[in-house]
Amino acid sequence: MTLTAEGLIGLALKQASNVQARWIGNQSLYNGSDSDPIPFEAKAALYVAVKILSEAHALGDEHNETASDIENLGEARALVRKISALNFPA
């Protein structure tokens, strides 16, 4: 069976658990100075998380655009605080 990109992503998300979330969103990638550039892996993981929450909770594109434009760790932490303040159900 050949998967499309969408199919591959869907398969991965269905199989993800909190264990995978720990290494996908590895906190050590977000440690450092606010002005440090955000590692690619950290930006990609954060963008996907924000996109999922935005779609699931009809937040609009503001948060997705912010996640897409992040350049440093300070901006990443600010977005995490902003999204966290929305108090999504666990």
Long-range contacts (C-beta under 8 A, 24 or more apart in sequence): 13-52, 25-49, 30-73, 30-76, 30-77, 30-80, 31-73, 32-73, 33-73, 33-74, 34-72, 34-73, 34-74, 34-77, 35-72, 35-73, 35-74, 36-72, 36-73, 37-71, 37-72, 37-73, 38-70, 38-71, 38-72, 38-73, 38-75, 38-76, 42-73, 42-76, 43-67, 43-70, 43-76, 46-70, 46-76, 46-79, 46-80, 50-79, 50-83, 53-83, 53-88, 57-86, 57-88, 59-86
